[in-house]
Amino acid sequence: MRSITSKFPDGRVGAGLLLLRLSAAISIVATPVLTQSATRSWIVTLLAVGLLIGLWTRMAAALCVGLLIFFILRSATSTGAAAQVLQMAAIIVSGAGSYSADAIMFGRRTIVLGSGEG
């Protein structure tokens, strides 16, 4: 059965997904519990860049959810992280949108089967 929604929506919905990815990238970089260690700060920075440009967006968001849940369970001060988990879940469900690297790599393609000359 075909889906009634576009895999990489554009227009206002695509712009909204771009803003959601931007907001998610800023929020995980600004979360102090995620960037306390030098090793974690590099991982979080790479995930934020992936979210920002829309490169392997669903995988980056799923990794962010894993990190956030891990630190929610370890930390007593994790009120903002729960909201970030919901934000990442929204990205996982909705995808990257047409203004992303994923749309360029995996978007619609036109296949030409022949030139018609024989």
All heavy atoms as an XYZ file, in Angstrom:
849
protein
N       0.837     -1.179      0.000
C       0.000      0.000      0.000
C       0.880      1.239      0.000
O       1.832      1.330      0.756
C      -0.899     -0.033      1.234
C      -1.734      1.203      1.398
S      -2.883      1.040      2.769
C      -4.384      1.206      1.880
N       0.545      2.184     -0.846
C       1.336      3.403     -0.957
C       1.038      4.352      0.173
O      -0.071      4.450      0.656
C       1.028      4.097     -2.278
C       1.549      3.315     -3.461
C       1.366      4.075     -4.704
N       2.060      5.353     -4.545
C       2.274      6.184     -5.519
N       1.866      5.919     -6.713
N       2.899      7.322     -5.315
N       2.029      5.085      0.568
C       1.869      6.094      1.613
C       1.234      7.346      1.009
O       1.519      7.709     -0.132
C       3.237      6.434      2.202
O       3.123      7.477      3.123
N       0.396      8.008      1.770
C      -0.249      9.226      1.262
C       0.578     10.466      1.558
O       0.254     11.548      1.099
C      -1.669      9.382      1.836
C      -1.635      9.448      3.354
C      -2.570      8.284      1.339
C      -2.957      9.807      3.988
N       1.649     10.311      2.324
C       2.512     11.448      2.614
C       3.800     11.322      1.823
O       4.225     10.234      1.459
C       2.848     11.517      4.116
O       3.512     10.313      4.484
C       1.604     11.697      4.950
N       4.435     12.439      1.572
C       5.687     12.455      0.849
C       6.814     11.987      1.765
O       6.808     12.249      2.961
C       5.969     13.874      0.356
O       7.238     13.948     -0.215
N       7.776     11.301      1.182
C       8.914     10.840      1.973
C       9.769     12.019      2.433
O      10.279     12.029      3.541
C       9.743      9.865      1.152
C      10.821      9.183      1.923
C      11.461      8.102      1.099
C      12.529      7.391      1.903
N      13.168      6.352      1.133
N       9.922     13.005      1.584
C      10.678     14.210      1.904
C       9.805     15.422      1.584
O       9.910     16.006      0.507
C      11.980     14.256      1.099
C      12.930     13.141      1.425
C      13.115     12.090      0.544
C      13.623     13.134      2.616
C      13.983     11.063      0.837
C      14.501     12.109      2.924
C      14.673     11.071      2.031
N       8.932     15.822      2.514
C       8.022     16.933      2.226
C       8.768     18.252      2.059
O       9.787     18.487      2.686
C       7.105     16.965      3.455
C       7.838     16.262      4.520
C       8.741     15.280      3.850
N       8.225     19.089      1.172
C       8.821     20.410      0.958
C       7.816     21.486      1.328
O       6.811     21.201      1.963
C       9.294     20.546     -0.488
C       8.177     20.332     -1.495
O       7.061     19.989     -1.094
O       8.436     20.507     -2.692
N       8.086     22.698      0.953
C       7.194     23.814      1.276
C       7.223     24.147      2.762
O       8.267     24.100      3.408
N       6.058     24.475      3.306
C       5.982     24.859      4.726
C       6.325     23.704      5.654
O       6.977     23.894      6.685
C       4.593     25.389      5.055
C       4.308     26.730      4.408
C       2.980     27.254      4.822
N       1.962     26.316      4.317
C       0.674     26.457      4.487
N       0.209     27.471      5.166
N      -0.180     25.582      3.990
N       5.909     22.502      5.288
C       6.209     21.340      6.130
C       7.716     21.070      6.139
O       8.310     20.812      7.191
C       5.433     20.101      5.647
C       5.826     18.877      6.443
C       3.938     20.346      5.738
N       8.355     21.157      4.987
C       9.804     20.971      4.906
C      10.551     22.036      5.685
O      11.554     21.752      6.349
N      10.071     23.278      5.612
C      10.689     24.356      6.391
C      10.500     24.115      7.887
O      11.407     24.366      8.686
C      10.104     25.702      5.979
N       9.337     23.606      8.266
C       9.097     23.290      9.670
C      10.016     22.181     10.167
O      10.529     22.236     11.284
N      10.251     21.176      9.329
C      11.178     20.104      9.698
C      12.609     20.623      9.791
O      13.379     20.190     10.651
C      11.077     18.953      8.705
C       9.788     18.149      8.771
C       9.710     17.166      7.617
C       9.664     17.433     10.091
N      12.971     21.560      8.921
C      14.289     22.187      9.003
C      14.444     22.933     10.326
O      15.466     22.820     11.007
C      14.505     23.136      7.823
C      15.779     23.970      7.831
C      17.002     23.072      7.703
C      15.749     24.997      6.731
N      13.418     23.676     10.720
C      13.463     24.392     11.998
C      13.493     23.433     13.180
O      14.181     23.682     14.179
C      12.274     25.343     12.115
C      12.281     26.530     11.159
C      10.993     27.327     11.282
C      13.477     27.418     11.432
N      12.776     22.317     13.076
C      12.803     21.308     14.141
C      14.197     20.705     14.275
O      14.704     20.535     15.382
C      11.768     20.216     13.854
C      11.687     19.078     14.868
C      11.236     19.599     16.225
C      10.737     18.005     14.374
N      14.824     20.396     13.141
C      16.195     19.865     13.195
C      17.163     20.887     13.764
O      18.045     20.547     14.554
C      16.655     19.436     11.795
C      15.990     18.209     11.267
C      16.663     17.642     10.017
N      17.482     18.553      9.265
C      17.111     19.150      8.134
N      15.935     18.928      7.616
N      17.941     19.955      7.504
N      17.025     22.149     13.391
C      17.874     23.221     13.920
C      17.703     23.348     15.428
O      18.675     23.418     16.179
C      17.547     24.544     13.231
C      18.257     25.787     13.753
C      19.752     25.688     13.498
C      17.682     27.029     13.111
N      16.460     23.340     15.883
C      16.172     23.433     17.311
C      16.741     22.235     18.074
O      17.308     22.390     19.168
C      14.656     23.520     17.514
O      14.323     23.393     18.862
N      16.614     21.049     17.511
C      17.141     19.850     18.169
C      18.660     19.888     18.247
O      19.245     19.527     19.270
C      16.674     18.607     17.421
N      19.306     20.335     17.183
C      20.768     20.409     17.183
C      21.260     21.409     18.229
O      22.202     21.127     18.972
C      21.274     20.794     15.795
N      20.606     22.555     18.311
C      21.000     23.558     19.301
C      20.754     23.053     20.713
O      21.584     23.234     21.606
C      20.253     24.880     19.053
C      20.753     25.529     17.767
C      20.423     25.831     20.230
C      19.933     26.707     17.318
N      19.640     22.373     20.916
C      19.307     21.932     22.272
C      20.231     20.839     22.781
O      20.570     20.820     23.962
C      17.843     21.494     22.352
O      17.636     20.317     21.618
N      20.677     19.931     21.915
C      21.577     18.892     22.438
C      22.986     19.433     22.662
O      23.686     18.971     23.555
C      21.604     17.624     21.562
C      22.188     17.891     20.204
C      20.263     16.981     21.479
C      22.586     16.638     19.464
N      23.401     20.416     21.875
C      24.714     21.018     22.107
C      24.688     21.847     23.397
O      25.690     21.921     24.110
C      25.131     21.881     20.896
C      26.336     22.736     21.208
C      25.434     20.982     19.714
N      23.551     22.437     23.713
C      23.435     23.273     24.908
C      23.120     22.485     26.176
O      23.013     23.076     27.247
C      22.357     24.325     24.683
N      22.991     21.173     26.091
C      22.687     20.353     27.260
C      23.987     20.028     27.991
O      24.831     19.303     27.464
C      21.989     19.048     26.843
O      20.819     19.379     26.105
C      21.610     18.208     28.045
N      24.167     20.547     29.191
C      25.449     20.350     29.869
C      25.727     18.896     30.248
O      26.877     18.484     30.273
C      25.353     21.221     31.119
C      23.974     21.705     31.209
C      23.274     21.407     29.934
N      24.699     18.104     30.548
C      24.940     16.715     30.949
C      25.496     15.893     29.791
O      26.205     14.914     30.000
C      23.656     16.085     31.530
C      22.630     15.808     30.446
C      23.973     14.821     32.298
N      25.242     16.297     28.555
C      25.749     15.567     27.398
C      27.164     15.977     27.021
O      27.886     15.197     26.413
C      24.833     15.773     26.191
C      23.467     15.125     26.249
C      22.683     15.466     24.995
C      23.576     13.634     26.417
N      27.579     17.186     27.329
C      28.870     17.699     26.859
C      29.883     17.882     27.986
O      30.804     18.663     27.848
C      28.664     19.031     26.129
O      28.015     19.941     27.004
C      27.867     18.853     24.865
N      29.762     17.160     29.086
C      30.706     17.317     30.186
C      32.067     16.715     29.862
O      33.086     17.281     30.191
C      30.151     16.679     31.457
C      29.024     17.467     32.057
C      28.399     16.744     33.229
O      28.685     15.593     33.475
N      27.535     17.439     33.943
N      32.114     15.592     29.229
C      33.362     14.918     28.887
C      33.799     15.340     27.488
O      32.975     15.653     26.632
C      33.147     13.411     28.945
O      34.178     12.740     28.294
N      35.102     15.342     27.259
C      35.618     15.720     25.935
C      35.180     14.717     24.869
O      34.835     15.097     23.755
C      37.136     15.814     25.973
N      35.169     13.428     25.216
C      34.739     12.409     24.261
C      33.276     12.577     23.908
O      32.893     12.525     22.743
C      34.966     11.005     24.856
O      36.325     10.896     25.246
C      34.620      9.935     23.851
N      32.442     12.797     24.926
C      31.015     12.976     24.663
C      30.754     14.244     23.882
O      29.852     14.288     23.066
C      30.235     13.000     25.970
C      30.017     11.641     26.543
C      29.149     11.733     27.721
N      29.911     12.395     28.783
C      29.590     12.400     30.040
N      28.503     11.807     30.447
N      30.332     12.999     30.937
N      31.530     15.301     24.116
C      31.276     16.549     23.384
C      31.517     16.362     21.889
O      30.810     16.940     21.079
C      32.120     17.683     23.942
O      33.487     17.465     23.691
N      32.509     15.553     21.501
C      32.729     15.278     20.084
C      31.575     14.474     19.493
O      31.122     14.748     18.383
C      34.038     14.512     19.874
C      35.227     15.415     19.895
C      36.110     15.569     20.920
C      35.633     16.306     18.864
N      37.048     16.504     20.580
C      36.785     16.976     19.312
C      35.141     16.603     17.607
C      37.445     17.921     18.541
C      35.797     17.552     16.840
C      36.939     18.200     17.308
N      31.097     13.493     20.240
C      29.978     12.681     19.763
C      28.734     13.544     19.615
O      28.034     13.481     18.596
C      29.728     11.498     20.724
C      30.896     10.524     20.668
C      28.425     10.780     20.383
C      30.881      9.477     21.752
N      28.460     14.358     20.614
C      27.281     15.226     20.571
C      27.410     16.245     19.446
O      26.432     16.529     18.743
C      27.074     15.916     21.946
C      26.037     17.005     21.865
C      26.692     14.890     22.988
N      28.608     16.775     19.222
C      28.810     17.725     18.128
C      28.569     17.061     16.776
O      27.919     17.647     15.900
C      30.230     18.314     18.188
O      30.422     18.940     19.454
C      30.457     19.323     17.081
N      29.061     15.846     16.595
C      28.824     15.140     15.333
C      27.337     14.848     15.124
O      26.824     14.993     14.005
C      29.618     13.837     15.298
C      31.119     13.980     15.088
C      31.803     12.623     15.200
C      31.410     14.615     13.749
N      26.642     14.454     16.193
C      25.200     14.218     16.077
C      24.456     15.511     15.760
O      23.522     15.519     14.957
C      24.663     13.590     17.361
C      25.088     12.141     17.622
C      24.617     11.700     18.996
C      24.556     11.224     16.554
N      24.879     16.607     16.374
C      24.226     17.895     16.115
C      24.440     18.347     14.669
O      23.512     18.845     14.028
C      24.743     18.952     17.084
N      25.645     18.154     14.153
C      25.912     18.510     12.754
C      25.082     17.626     11.828
O      24.523     18.103     10.833
C      27.421     18.420     12.444
C      27.694     18.503     10.955
C      28.168     19.506     13.180
N      24.984     16.339     12.152
C      24.149     15.442     11.353
C      22.700     15.875     11.336
O      22.039     15.849     10.299
N      22.193     16.292     12.496
C      20.813     16.788     12.548
C      20.669     18.099     11.792
O      19.678     18.338     11.106
C      20.372     16.979     13.997
C      20.065     15.715     14.783
C      19.831     16.061     16.242
C      18.865     15.007     14.212
N      21.646     18.962     11.928
C      21.564     20.286     11.316
C      21.503     20.209      9.797
O      20.665     20.855      9.170
C      22.757     21.124     11.766
C      22.783     22.569     11.326
C      21.604     23.317     11.917
C      24.077     23.222     11.762
N      22.377     19.415      9.199
C      22.371     19.335      7.737
C      21.443     18.246      7.223
O      21.224     18.142      6.023
C      23.791     19.144      7.175
C      24.405     17.831      7.633
C      24.675     20.319      7.517
C      25.734     17.509      6.983
N      20.902     17.434      8.119
C      19.966     16.398      7.714
C      20.646     15.182      7.130
O      20.146     14.557      6.205
N      21.804     14.823      7.668
C      22.557     13.678      7.187
C      22.273     12.488      8.079
O      22.569     12.520      9.269
C      24.049     13.993      7.173
C      24.977     12.923      6.631
C      24.676     12.672      5.155
C      26.418     13.347      6.807
N      21.684     11.411      7.523
C      21.249     10.245      8.277
C      20.449     10.689      9.501
O      20.726     10.318     10.646
C      22.430      9.368      8.686
C      23.172      8.805      7.525
C      22.650      8.074      6.509
C      24.553      8.945      7.244
N      23.639      7.747      5.618
C      24.815      8.264      6.050
C      25.601      9.580      7.896
C      26.083      8.206      5.494
C      26.852      9.517      7.339
C      27.078      8.838      6.156
N      19.427     11.462      9.243
C      18.689     12.171     10.279
C      18.038     11.240     11.287
O      18.154     11.456     12.495
C      17.623     13.065      9.616
O      18.261     13.860      8.630
C      16.953     13.948     10.630
N      17.341     10.239     10.810
C      16.652      9.343     11.744
C      17.638      8.570     12.609
O      17.391      8.356     13.794
C      15.737      8.396     10.980
C      14.537      9.112     10.427
C      13.577      8.180      9.762
N      12.327      8.892      9.516
C      11.562      8.665      8.475
N      11.887      7.741      7.607
N      10.455      9.342      8.313
N      18.764      8.168     12.048
C      19.769      7.462     12.829
C      20.402      8.397     13.865
O      20.616      7.999     15.015
C      20.853      6.892     11.915
C      21.869      6.045     12.643
S      23.244      5.483     11.623
C      22.433      4.846     10.196
N      20.702      9.626     13.476
C      21.275     10.591     14.424
C      20.297     10.888     15.554
O      20.698     10.958     16.722
C      21.654     11.881     13.695
N      19.026     11.031     15.225
C      18.021     11.285     16.262
C      17.863     10.082     17.187
O      17.718     10.244     18.403
C      16.685     11.650     15.624
N      17.927      8.875     16.633
C      17.823      7.681     17.475
C      19.022      7.560     18.415
O      18.866      7.194     19.591
C      17.703      6.437     16.601
N      20.214      7.887     17.935
C      21.385      7.883     18.802
C      21.272      8.941     19.895
O      21.679      8.709     21.039
C      22.656      8.091     17.979
C      23.058      6.930     17.088
C      24.214      7.320     16.184
C      23.427      5.720     17.916
N      20.720     10.099     19.542
C      20.489     11.148     20.556
C      19.495     10.675     21.612
O      19.687     10.935     22.805
C      19.968     12.424     19.899
S      21.209     13.320     18.984
N      18.453      9.981     21.186
C      17.485      9.439     22.147
C      18.179      8.465     23.087
O      17.972      8.503     24.310
C      16.294      8.765     21.424
C      15.472      7.927     22.378
C      15.423      9.808     20.764
N      19.019      7.591     22.541
C      19.748      6.650     23.378
C      20.640      7.345     24.393
O      20.652      6.987     25.581
N      21.388      8.355     23.941
C      22.232      9.119     24.862
C      21.409      9.823     25.929
O      21.764      9.806     27.120
C      23.039     10.169     24.090
C      24.341      9.738     23.466
C      24.914     10.863     22.622
C      25.333      9.331     24.527
N      20.326     10.457     25.503
C      19.498     11.202     26.455
C      18.858     10.280     27.484
O      18.841     10.598     28.679
C      18.436     12.005     25.710
C      18.954     13.217     24.944
C      17.903     13.722     23.975
C      19.377     14.311     25.900
N      18.347      9.143     27.049
C      17.740      8.209     28.002
C      18.787      7.665     28.964
O      18.542      7.543     30.170
C      16.999      7.075     27.262
C      15.742      7.638     26.613
C      16.665      5.931     28.195
C      14.985      6.658     25.756
N      19.980      7.380     28.454
C      21.064      6.920     29.328
C      21.367      7.948     30.415
O      21.503      7.605     31.584
C      22.314      6.638     28.482
C      23.511      6.242     29.283
C      23.597      4.976     29.836
C      24.553      7.131     29.477
C      24.713      4.605     30.569
C      25.669      6.764     30.211
C      25.750      5.498     30.760
N      21.437      9.233     30.038
C      21.764     10.257     31.027
C      20.568     10.651     31.883
O      20.748     11.144     32.993
C      22.399     11.475     30.349
C      23.794     11.199     29.900
C      24.103     11.134     28.564
C      24.799     10.950     30.816
C      25.387     10.850     28.148
C      26.090     10.665     30.413
C      26.383     10.618     29.071
N      19.361     10.440     31.393
C      18.183     10.655     32.240
C      18.186      9.637     33.378
O      17.900      9.974     34.530
C      16.881     10.535     31.416
C      16.679     11.787     30.581
C      15.671     10.317     32.316
C      15.516     11.694     29.613
N      18.534      8.400     33.070
C      18.561      7.364     34.097
C      19.718      7.538     35.078
O      19.614      7.134     36.233
C      18.635      5.978     33.447
C      17.425      5.590     32.600
C      17.664      4.258     31.909
C      16.165      5.560     33.439
N      20.817      8.145     34.651
C      21.980      8.342     35.515
C      21.944      9.631     36.307
O      22.610      9.735     37.331
C      23.260      8.344     34.677
C      23.638      6.969     34.210
C      24.993      6.946     33.579
N      26.006      7.441     34.507
C      27.164      7.947     34.118
N      27.447      8.040     32.843
N      28.042      8.365     34.996
N      21.211     10.628     35.853
C      21.266     11.955     36.462
C      19.972     12.274     37.194
O      18.895     11.861     36.786
C      21.511     13.003     35.366
O      21.456     14.287     35.903
N      20.108     13.045     38.243
C      18.917     13.480     38.988
C      18.314     14.741     38.379
O      17.135     15.004     38.534
C      19.274     13.723     40.450
N      19.107     15.526     37.676
C      18.626     16.774     37.088
C      18.463     16.596     35.582
O      19.323     16.965     34.807
C      19.614     17.916     37.365
O      20.879     17.535     36.794
C      19.772     18.154     38.848
N      17.354     16.016     35.188
C      17.153     15.710     33.768
C      15.792     16.185     33.268
O      15.182     15.533     32.441
C      17.289     14.212     33.556
O      16.336     13.543     34.344
N      15.313     17.317     33.762
C      13.986     17.769     33.343
C      13.952     18.198     31.881
O      13.010     17.894     31.168
C      13.517     18.935     34.229
O      14.553     19.927     34.263
C      13.202     18.468     35.621
N      14.974     18.874     31.405
C      14.994     19.307     30.015
C      15.254     18.179     29.039
O      14.855     18.242     27.880
N      15.915     17.134     29.502
C      16.250     16.024     28.610
C      15.007     15.246     28.180
O      14.966     14.709     27.077
C      17.254     15.101     29.278
N      13.994     15.203     29.034
C      12.760     14.489     28.658
C      12.077     15.182     27.481
O      11.569     14.521     26.576
C      11.829     14.407     29.858
N      12.086     16.501     27.475
C      11.512     17.238     26.348
C      12.331     17.025     25.083
O      11.784     16.947     23.982
C      11.428     18.724     26.675
N      13.639     16.891     25.222
C      14.488     16.636     24.062
C      14.250     15.243     23.488
O      14.337     15.050     22.280
C      15.952     16.812     24.433
C      16.323     18.246     24.686
C      17.743     18.371     25.191
O      18.369     17.393     25.565
N      18.243     19.589     25.194
N      13.952     14.282     24.343
C      13.621     12.942     23.853
C      12.369     13.005     22.983
O      12.308     12.391     21.912
C      13.442     11.951     25.030
C      12.802     10.656     24.562
C      14.771     11.665     25.692
N      11.378     13.767     23.410
C      10.164     13.923     22.594
C      10.465     14.630     21.278
O       9.902     14.295     20.233
C       9.100     14.677     23.384
C       8.547     13.950     24.610
C       7.584     14.856     25.364
C       7.866     12.668     24.193
N      11.347     15.607     21.316
C      11.742     16.326     20.110
C      12.443     15.375     19.127
O      12.148     15.388     17.929
C      12.671     17.470     20.516
C      13.009     18.446     19.453
C      13.873     19.572     20.007
O      14.657     19.378     20.931
N      13.735     20.740     19.428
N      13.343     14.554     19.634
C      14.030     13.579     18.772
C      13.056     12.529     18.246
O      13.182     12.083     17.103
C      15.160     12.885     19.535
C      16.263     13.787     19.980
S      17.049     14.636     18.613
C      17.926     15.879     19.500
N      12.088     12.128     19.059
C      11.077     11.173     18.599
C      10.268     11.764     17.448
O       9.929     11.054     16.490
C      10.168     10.771     19.755
N       9.973     13.047     17.510
C       9.261     13.710     16.411
C      10.092     13.690     15.130
O       9.562     13.490     14.033
C       8.907     15.142     16.795
N      11.398     13.860     15.257
C      12.272     13.809     14.085
C      12.330     12.392     13.520
O      12.300     12.184     12.305
C      13.677     14.332     14.437
C      13.611     15.833     14.706
C      14.664     14.036     13.317
C      14.889     16.426     15.207
N      12.389     11.396     14.403
C      12.427     10.007     13.938
C      11.157      9.667     13.170
O      11.200      9.045     12.112
C      12.633      9.046     15.130
C      14.034      9.209     15.706
C      12.406      7.596     14.706
C      14.240      8.486     17.016
N      10.014     10.100     13.679
C       8.735      9.776     13.041
C       8.556     10.535     11.729
O       8.115      9.975     10.730
C       7.574     10.077     14.021
C       6.240     10.008     13.321
C       7.619      9.133     15.192
N       8.923     11.816     11.705
C       8.624     12.645     10.541
C       9.715     12.633      9.478
O       9.449     12.902      8.315
C       8.350     14.083     10.979
O       9.484     14.619     11.614
N      10.945     12.351      9.829
C      12.022     12.333      8.847
C      12.688     13.682      8.699
O      12.481     14.595      9.494
N      13.485     13.809      7.657
C      14.336     14.983      7.499
C      13.688     16.120      6.717
O      14.009     17.274      6.922
C      15.630     14.582      6.807
N      12.803     15.828      5.807
C      12.240     16.868      4.943
C      13.092     17.051      3.700
O      14.179     16.487      3.567
N      12.598     17.850      2.778
C      13.300     17.992      1.499
C      14.503     18.919      1.572
O      15.320     18.923      0.661
C      12.341     18.501      0.431
O      11.909     19.794      0.747
N      14.639     19.693      2.633
C      15.780     20.592      2.782
C      16.841     19.915      3.644
O      17.208     20.396      4.715
C      15.342     21.922      3.388
C      14.184     22.540      2.634
C      12.951     22.707      3.228
C      14.335     22.925      1.310
C      11.890     23.262      2.534
C      13.277     23.464      0.604
C      12.062     23.636      1.223
O      11.018     24.174      0.527
N      17.347     18.773      3.167
C      18.307     18.000      3.942
C      19.224     17.226      2.997
O      18.927     17.048      1.816
C      17.578     17.018      4.855
O      16.901     16.052      4.085
N      20.320     16.755      3.557
C      21.240     15.922      2.779
C      20.603     14.572      2.460
O      20.877     13.989      1.414
C      22.541     15.737      3.552
N      19.750     14.076      3.351
C      19.057     12.816      3.085
C      18.188     12.909      1.834
O      18.122     11.965      1.045
C      18.176     12.418      4.271
C      18.972     11.884      5.442
O      20.165     11.567      5.259
O      18.404     11.788      6.543
N      17.513     14.024      1.649
C      16.665     14.199      0.470
C      17.504     14.228     -0.803
O      17.084     13.715     -1.846
C      15.842     15.474      0.588
N      18.694     14.808     -0.715
C      19.570     14.839     -1.884
C      20.087     13.437     -2.197
O      20.127     13.013     -3.353
C      20.741     15.822     -1.645
C      20.199     17.245     -1.552
C      21.786     15.711     -2.737
C      21.206     18.257     -1.066
N      20.458     12.689     -1.153
C      21.018     11.354     -1.372
C      19.957     10.309     -1.705
O      20.178      9.438     -2.543
C      21.790     10.899     -0.131
C      23.041     11.700      0.117
S      24.129     11.104      1.434
C      23.055     10.503      2.674
N      18.804     10.375     -1.032
C      17.815      9.303     -1.144
C      16.479      9.746     -1.713
O      15.514      9.002     -1.671
C      17.564      8.673      0.230
C      18.813      8.222      0.917
C      19.227      8.828      2.082
C      19.575      7.200      0.383
C      20.381      8.412      2.727
C      20.734      6.782      1.023
C      21.138      7.393      2.193
N      16.392     10.968     -2.232
C      15.131     11.502     -2.724
C      14.696     10.874     -4.031
O      15.253      9.886     -4.513
N      13.690     11.464     -4.623
C      13.135     10.939     -5.873
C      14.144     11.018     -6.995
O      14.894     11.967     -7.126
C      11.893     11.735     -6.254
C      10.778     11.523     -5.292
C       9.559     12.268     -5.750
N       8.497     12.064     -4.796
C       7.511     12.898     -4.615
N       7.434     13.990     -5.335
N       6.586     12.648     -3.737
N      14.129     10.016     -7.822
C      15.015      9.941     -8.974
C      14.167      9.723    -10.226
O      13.121      9.102    -10.175
C      15.983      8.768     -8.849
C      16.803      8.774     -7.580
C      18.163      9.354     -7.863
N      19.089      9.107     -6.783
C      19.357      9.996     -5.827
N      18.744     11.127     -5.808
N      20.235      9.716     -4.900
N      14.642     10.205    -11.359
C      13.994      9.965    -12.633
C      14.843      8.959    -13.398
O      16.039      9.157    -13.585
C      13.874     11.265    -13.441
O      13.142     12.203    -12.670
C      13.174     11.027    -14.756
N      14.218      7.888    -13.829
C      14.918      6.848    -14.564
C      14.498      6.927    -16.027
O      13.324      6.843    -16.349
C      14.598      5.452    -13.985
C      15.017      5.388    -12.532
C      15.268      4.364    -14.804
C      14.598      4.111    -11.832
N      15.453      7.097    -16.896
C      15.216      7.156    -18.343
C      15.646      5.816    -18.918
O      16.794      5.405    -18.797
C      16.002      8.316    -18.985
C      15.762      8.353    -20.472
C      15.619      9.632    -18.329
N      14.697      5.104    -19.566
C      14.966      3.758    -20.044
C      15.506      3.675    -21.465
O      15.970      2.645    -21.876
C      13.693      2.906    -19.927
C      13.226      2.667    -18.508
C      11.916      1.893    -18.516
C      14.268      1.910    -17.728
N      15.435      4.694    -22.201
C      15.970      4.623    -23.561
C      15.832      5.962    -24.245
O      15.066      6.832    -23.826
N      16.552      6.128    -25.302
C      16.506      7.398    -26.009
C      15.411      7.431    -27.056
O      15.081      8.484    -27.569
C      17.870      7.677    -26.656
O      18.138      6.693    -27.635
N      14.856      6.281    -27.420
C      13.804      6.240    -28.421
C      14.321      6.102    -29.832
O      13.576      5.975    -30.784
N      15.632      6.158    -29.978
C      16.252      6.001    -31.300
C      16.630      4.538    -31.480
O      17.102      3.893    -30.576
C      17.473      6.902    -31.418
C      17.123      8.369    -31.297
C      18.376      9.226    -31.327
O      19.441      8.747    -31.779
O      18.303     10.366    -30.893
N      16.445      4.040    -32.621
C      16.668      2.660    -32.719
C      17.550      2.103    -33.675
O      17.855      1.161    -34.068
